[in-house]
């Protein structure tokens, strides 16, 4: 299965820490969704938006079933994986599993978009320092 990532998992160091396997990947995006920051967390949420909203990210290609299950555990109870078309730079599209933020947790949304640059300069260090795998399956900030 292809997996679209739009937050922390877009970054090689995070993907390597969570999955440990280097899959082929391509830049992609999804229309009709918005990427939002979450109150008190370094990772984002993807929520429905307007038809012309566009979120850029990365699609990892042909992720095996075991690693998809690992991603399901990593994303946890706040997210639900759904198959969506992802747009590629050449105008084509590819279907991919996308982790959407569940509506019942929308009170956790911050009033601003998630900032990939801020995550890259600050948040990724917090993630890499705290994330130790699935001995403890609780989310980290």
N, C-alpha and C positions, 0 to 999 in steps of 0.2 A: 504494500500500500504506500502511496505517496503521502507525505505529511507536510502540511503548510505550517510554518512557524512565523510568528510576528512579534515575539518578545525576546525573553532571555535565551531561548533555544536557537535564535538566529546566530548567536555568537559561538564560534568554534569551541572555545574553552568550556562553555556551558554544555553544549551538545556532547563533547567528549567526556565530561564529568558524569553526565546522566546516562548516556548510551554507550560510550566507549568504542563505538564503531564508526568509521568514517564512510558515510554514504555519499554518492554523487548528489549534487545539489544545484539548483538554479534559482535565480532571482525571480520572484513572482509577486502577485498581489491579488486581493479579492475586492470586488465591488459590492457596495451595499452594506458595508460594515464600518464601524469606527473603533479605533484602538484607544482605550481610556486607561489612565492611571488608577490605581487602587489606593485607598487611604491606608497609609502605614506600611505599604509593601513596595518592593522594587520591581515586581513583574506586572504586566498589563492584563487587561481584559479585552476581549473582542465582543462587541455588542452590535445588534442591528442598527443600521443608520439609514441614510437616504440612498436612493439608487445610484447617485453619482459619487458617493463617498468611496474612497479607495484606500486600502491599507497595504503597504508594501511589506514584503517578507521574503522568506526563503522556503522553497519546496525541497525536501529531502526525498530522493527517488527510491522506490522499491524497498522500503523499510520492511524488514521481516516481521512476522507475527509476534515473535518473542519481544522484539524491541518496541512494537506498537503497544503491547501490554505494559511494558515498562513505562512508556510515555503516558498511558492511561493512569497508572499509579502516580506518576510524578505530577500530573495535572490535578489529580485529586477530585474531591467532591464538588468543587466550585465550577468545574468545566464539564462539558459534554462534547464528545467528538462527533462531527457531522461531515459527510462527504459534500464538498462544494467545488465548483469550477474555479480554478485559479488562472489568472491571465498572465501570459508570458510576454516578454519584451517584443517578440516577433509578431505579436497579434494572435497567436494561437493560445489554446488553453489546455490545462491538464486537471483532472479531478484529483483532489487530495483530501485527506482527513484534516479537519480544522477544529481546534478546541475553542468552542464558544462558551462565554461566561453565562452561567445559568441565571435566569431572571430572578429567582428567589434570593439571590445574593447581590442584587443591584444596589442595595443600600451601602455596599462597600466601595462603590465607584467614587472616585474623586471628581472634582469639577474641572478637570483639565485632561488634555491628551497625555499619553505616555511618551516620554522623551528617551529615544534610543541612545542619543548622545550622552545624556546624563547617566543612563544605565552603564554605558561603556566606560565612562570615566570614574564612576563611584559605585553603582549598584553591583556590577560584576564582581568587584573585589569582596563585597559582603557575601554574595552568593558563593563564590569559590571558597571563602573562609569557613562558611557554615555548612555547606552541603556535603554530607558524608555518604550518600547513597540511601538505601532503603532500610537500614537498621532502625532508623526512626523515620516513619513515613509522613510526619507532619510537615506542612509547608514551611519554608523559610522566608524571611523578609528579604 
